[in-house]
Amino acid sequence: YMASGFRSSVWDPSMILGQIFFMQCFFYVSLGVLLVVASILFGTQKSVDQLFNYHEFEGVYDGWMMVGVFVLNAFSSALALWWVVRRAKQCLDFSVTVYLIHALICLCYGGFPKSFVWWITNIVCLVVMAVTGEYLCMRTELAVIPLLSSGASSAGRG
C-alpha cells in the first residue's frame, strides 16, 4: 500500500465486484440501446432474443446488423473500461469477465451457441474491447504529470 494512495495495490474484493457489476450492466444497457436504434433504423423486430439468442446472428440482413451492433458495443464498453477500471493491465481481465458472463447467460437463455458467426463476433468484440480499453487507459497512465505546480514555476521567473 502506498502512502499517497496513487496506484494503491490493496486487495478490495467489494470494489472489484462493483466494477464487474457496473461493467456488465453497462454492457447490456449499451447493447440494448444500440439494438433498439438499429432495429428502428433497419426496420427489424425488437426482442430480448437479440441480446441472448445466437439464432439472431443467422440470416444475411439481421446477422450483419447484429455484428455491427456488437462491434459498436465493444467500443462503447471500452470507454466504460477506461472510465471505471482505469488500469491498462486489468482491461483484458474485465473484458474476458464481461464476455464469459454474457456467454453463460446466452447458454442458459438459448442453449449452447452453435453459430460460428456468434462465436467469431463475440471473440472479436472481446479483443476490440480489451485492446481499445488498454489503449485508452495507457494514454491516461502515460499522461505527463507536472512535477512543479504553476505557482512554484512562476515564482522562479520573477
N, C-alpha and C positions, 0 to 999 in steps of 0.2 A: 504494500500500500504506500503510495507516495503522499507526502505531506500536503502538497499543493492541491491534490485532488485531480490533477490533469492525468488522464490515461490511467486511472487507478485500476488495479487488477484484482479487486475484491470480488470473490465469487458471490454473486447475488442471484440466486435462482428465481426469486419473485420478479426481478427486473427482466430476466431472460424470458420467463413465461409470459410476462406482459408484452414484451416485444414480439414474441411469436404470435400471441393472440391478436395484437394490433395488425401485424403483417398479414395474417390470414383473413382478418376482417377487411382490411384494405384491398387485398387481392380480389375478394368476392364482390365487394361494393363497386370497385373499379370495373371488374369484368361485367357485372350486371348492368352498369350504366352504359358501358361501351356496346354491349349486346342489344340493349333497348334502342340506342341511337342507330346502330347498324340495321337492326330489324325494321325500324321505321324508314330509313333511307333506302333499303333494298327490298322492302315490301315482303319480308318473311315473317312467319308466325313467331311470336314471343312465347317462350316456355322455359320453365326451370330445367327442362331436359338440355337446353343449350349450355347450362353450366356443368352438368354432371353426367350426361349420357354420351358415350363415344359415338353412337349412331348419328349424331348431329354433324359429324365430320364427313359423312358419306354424301355423295352427290356433288356434282361439279359446282353449282352455283352456291348452295348453302355451305358446302365444305370450304370453299375459298374464303367466304365471308367469315367463317369461324376461325380459320387460320389467321386471317388478318386481325381479327379482334383479339385473339390470344397473343399475337405478337405485340400489338399496341399495349395490351395489359401488362406484358413483361416489361416494357419501357416505363410505364407508369408505376409499376411495382418497384422498379429500380430506383425511382425518385423517392419512394417511401423508404426504401432501404437507406438511402442517403440521409433522409430526414430523421429516421428512428434509430438505426443501428450505428451509423457514423463511423464504422471501422471497416476498412477495406478487407482485412483478413477474416472478418465474420460474414461477409456478404454471401460467400458460397454456402456456408452453413445454413444461413437463414433462407436462402433460395431453395436449397435442397429440402429443407423442412417444409416450406410452403407447398412445393410440388409433391412431396411424399404424402402430406395430409390431403392434398387435392386428389391424388391417385387413390388413396384409401376411401375417401368419400365417394368417388366415382365407382369404385369397386363395390361398395355397399349399395349404391343407388341403382346401378345398371348392370352389375356383373363385371367380370374381367374384361377390360377393354381389348377387343380383338381387331381394332382398326389400326393399320400401320400408320395412317396419317395422324391419328390421335397421338400415338407414341412419339413419332418424329416431331410433331408440333410441340408437345409438352417438353421434350428433351431440348429442342432448340430454344424454346422460351425460357427454360431454366437457365441455359447458358447465357442468353441475352440478358436476363435479369441479373445474374451474378456478375457478369463482366461489366455491364453498364453501371451497376451499383458500385463495384470495385473502382471503376474509373472515377466516378463522381466522388466517392469517399477519399480516394488518393489525392485528387485535386484539392480537397479541403484539408487533408492531413499535411500536404506539402506546401500549403499556402505560406507565404512569407510571414514570419512572426516578428514584429518590430521589437528590437531589444531596448530601445530608448523611447520614453514617452515623448510626445510632441513638446511638452513643456520643458523637458530637460534639453532637448536638442536645440530649441530656440533660445534658451538661456545662454548657451555656449557661443552663440553667434553675435551677441550684442556687445 
